[in-house]
Each structure stands twice: as C-alpha cells, then as structure tokens.
Amino acid sequence: MVSAAVMLSVAGALAWLLWLTGDVGERIATTRWVGAVAGVLIPVWLLLVYYAPIEIAQGVIQKIFYVHIPAIIPTYFGFVLAALGGALYLRARDDRWDQLAVAGAEVGVLFCSLMLVVGPIWAKPAWGHWWVWDLRLTTTLMLWFIYVAYLFLRSFAFGSDTAKTFTAVYGIAGIAAIPFVYFAVDLAQGSTMHPSNPAREGLPPEMGRTVGVGMVTFIWLFAWLVAKRLELAALQAHALVASRVRSA
Amino acid sequence: MPWVIAAYAVTGVALVGYAIHLRAARRAALRDLQRRS
C-alpha cells in the first residue's frame, strides 16, 4: 500500500513536471494544487513522526530516519530528471528541456545536501562519529559532488549552447553513480556501518507507514520546488531574449 | 531529543530557505523583464 503510493507519486509527479515543462507560462497555475497537496501532507507526516513508536535499541534518535530516508527519493528523482531533461534537450535542442534538467539537478542537490547533513546528526549519537568513510557515505558524497559540479558548470556559462550540450551529457553520465549509492551496502559485503536499505529490512507497520508518508510528502514538495525553479528559469530566459532584442 | 530537533530544524530551514530564495529570485526576474521590455 505504502510502496504503491510512493510509486504512484513518483509517476504522477514526473508526468506533471513533463507536462508543465511543455508550456510553463500557461500551466504554472497548476503548481498551487501541488503546493496544497504538499501543504496538507507535511503536518500529517509530522504527526505520524511524533506518534511513531520509539525504537528500543536506538531510542528517540531513530526518528531522524523519518527525514533522512525520505530525502533519498527526491535526490534520485532530481538527478534522473537532470539526465532525462538533458537527453530530451540533446534530441530536440529545446531550451525548455534544459531548464527542466537544471531545475531537477538543483533541487536534487538540495535534498542530497539535506541527507548528508541530517545523516551525521543521527550518526554522532548513534555511532559516536559525525562521519565515517564508509562505502554508502562516500558514494553519496561523490554523487553530491558530481551534481554540485554540474551546477557550477551552468553558473559559469549561463545561456551558452555549448554549456547546455556539455551539461546535458554530463547530467546523463552522472546518473551512472546512482546504482553504486543504492547498492553500496550490498557491495561492501558487511564491512559498512550504514544500515541496509529499509525496503529489505522490513520495518514494523507504524514505522514503515511513517517513512512512506514522508517519502510521498517529499516527492510532492520536490515537484513543487522544481516547478517554481522552472518558472524562474523561464522568466530569466524571457528577460535574456528581451535584452537581446532591445540591444539589436 | 536535541539531535532529533536539530535534524528537523535543519530540514525546515533548508526547505523554507530555498523556497524564499526562489520567490525573491522570481520577483527580481519579473522586475528585470519589465525593465528590459
């Protein structure tokens, strides 16, 4: 039930974002409905976190998982969107797909940063260390660096077609790192401190439901932020065209 | 408990902060567009 809701949310958010990218100016009004969905889900998720049972072994710090684990979905979603937008840009040479790619990468980096900050806040009381050079942590940091570099590349070469082409290829290549992050715990073969993927751990129903609602909340929050970022990119592109027309 | 509060506070500040940044950038882009056109 929960995993079906997560899958449906990913599919729905992806379909909506692709439709929105087709004509941001005309369709941006639908963003308020997505914002409303996220606005309703946030208090529901926080209430579930508050009332979720306290885990015996870890105590209350285990509740940090309810924000750390859901952040992984928008992270992967954002980077896949960067690759998908990049591929569609290379095919059609349409700036709208490039704007979708940049929006996905930027919001993906935001959620990846959150995961990398919130994880150590849990690790310090749980492991006694803020950070260990464990395979899962290291590959996640590597993924973060890949897409931070993507954003730097874009900010240094705003508006250039060469930069758009280069970052499209880079964004597509970057997602090759995602399977390494996802399967890092399995690849480490027991020599990792990071817990394995929650889907395989079989969480108790109350905890699984809280993680699931957190994931659905973060997916719609992510979609809302990407839409806002897309709108901004479209406005900036219009301003650039207007300034070129004026100076011509 | 302080660790849990810190984790959720960091999340809230980051997400709300980014949304405020987007809103401010949108307003600046609209002003820029009006000035140039």
Interface residues (C-beta under 8 A of the other chain):
Chain A: V49 V60 I61 K63 I64 V67 H68 A71 V107 L110 S113 L114 V117 V118 I121 W122 K124 P125 L221 L225 K228 R229 E231 L232 L235 Q236 H238 A239 A242 S243 R246
Chain B: M1 W3 V4 A6 A7 Y8 V10 T11 A14 L15 Y18 A19 L22 R23 A25 R26 A29 L30 D32 L33 R36 S37
